[in-house]
Amino acid sequence: MKREWWVCIVSFLLIVSTLFTSIIFSSSQNEAETIIRQYINYIKSNNWNEYVDLFQYDSETHEHLLWYLNDQENQSNREGIHGIKDMQLVSMEVTTSDLEFSSKGDEVYDVLLDMKVHKPSEFYENGISRHMFVFNRTSEGLQLETVYYKGVVQEN
């Protein structure tokens, strides 16, 4: 009789911990997806103030990046990020196997983005490209640390 109770209690605890873990993971992934979608929308709409605010930059880096993004010459030359015509989220999944990136933040997502650009550059090319989005958990919630470009996905 005692053994049956122990089996029931252990089974119950396993079920509860599995449900709790999946709820926490799902919540975190939803939060990350919201930030990634904001990232895309801010780029597409040239909303540079909001774009820069997504990142955990110090004030000097924040101001320098805003200067670059708001520079009329960069915008008219369609340099770098200004060359993006369109961008769509294709997929995202949490990754813990890539030690290069998982050591840089609390949560890392392997993200595929489908991009259309005016003129290709080192980090922005036409087609589906892989990006690693690195997030840190802060008292305000999940915040974007950085985004690493991994290259265009080769179609088989």
N, C-alpha and C positions, 0 to 999 in steps of 0.2 A: 504494500500500500504506500509506504514512504517513497519507494522508488518511482511509482507512478506520479506522485505529487512532484517529485524533483524533475521528472521528465516534462511534466506540464509547465512548471515554473521556468525551466531553462528554455523550453520552446517558446513560451510567451515572451521572455526577455529577448530572445533572438529576433522574433517577429517585430517587437516594438523598436529595437535598435536598428533593424533594417529599414523600417518605415521612417524613423527619425532621420537616419543618414540620407535616405533618398529625398526627403523633404528639404533638408539643409542643402544638399547638392543641387537640387532643382532650383531652389531659391537663389543660390549663388549664380548658377548658370543664367537664370532669367535676368539677374542684375547685370551680369557681364554682357549679355546680348543687348540689353537696353543701351548700355554705354557704347557698344560697338555700332549699333544703329545710329546713335547720336553722332558718333565720330563720322560716319558716312554722310549723314544729312548735313552736318556742319561743313564738310568739305564741298559737297555738291552745291550748297547755297552760299559758299564763301563767307560763312559766319565765323570769322577767325577768332573773335574774342571768346566765343563759347567753345570753339575747338581747342584753343590753348588752355582754357579752364578745365578741360577734361584731364589734363596731365598734372602730375605732382612736381611742377617746376618751381625752382626758387625764383624770386622776383626778377633777378637779372636775366636769367634764361627766358623767363616769361616775356619780358619786354623786348629782348632781342628777337625772339621768334615772331612776336607780333609785328615788329618793325619789318622783318623779312616778308611776312604774309601780306601786309598792307602796302608794301612798296609798289608803286604804280608801274615801274619798269619791269619788275618781276611778273606782275600780273599781265601786262601787255605782251611780254615775251613768252608767256605761258611756261615759265620756268618751273621745274619740279612739280610740286603739288598743284600749282596753278594750271598745269597741263591736263588735269583730269576733267573729262567731259561727263562721265557717268561712272557710277560704282554701285555694285549690288552685292549683298551678302549671299554667298552660295551655301556655305556650311561653317559650322564651328564645333569644336569638341575640346574638352579639357584634356590637357596632356601633362603627365607626370614622368614620362619615360625619357624626355629630352633634358638631361642634366644641365646642358648649357643654358637653358632658359628657366627651368624650374628652380634653379638656385638664385634667380634674379628677382623673384617676387613670390607672393603668397599663392597666386593662381595664374596659370598660363593656359591660354587657349590657342589652338591651332586653327586658323581661320582662312577660308578660301574666299577671295573677293574677285568678282568679275569686273574688270575695268575697261573703259574706253578712254583713250587719251588723244589729245591733239597732236602731241609729238612725244614719242617714247623717250624716257630718260633712264637713269641708273635704277631708280626705284619704282617707276611707274611705266607699265607697258600694257599694250592691248592684250586682253585674254584673262584667263583665270590665274591668279597668283596666290601664293601661300604667304601668310603673315603670322607672326607669333605676337599675340597681345598679352602683355605682362601686367598683372594687376596686383595691388597691395590692399589689404584690408586695413582701414583706418577707423577712427571713431565716427567719421561721417559716412562710412560704408565703403564699398569697393571703389578704388580710384585707379585710373590708368597710369602705369609707371612709364611704359614705352611700347613701341610697336617695332618689330623687326621684320624686314622684308626678306623672304626666303627664296624668291624667284617665281618665274612662270611655271605653272604645272604643265608638264608635257603630256599631251593626249596620246593614248595608246592606239 
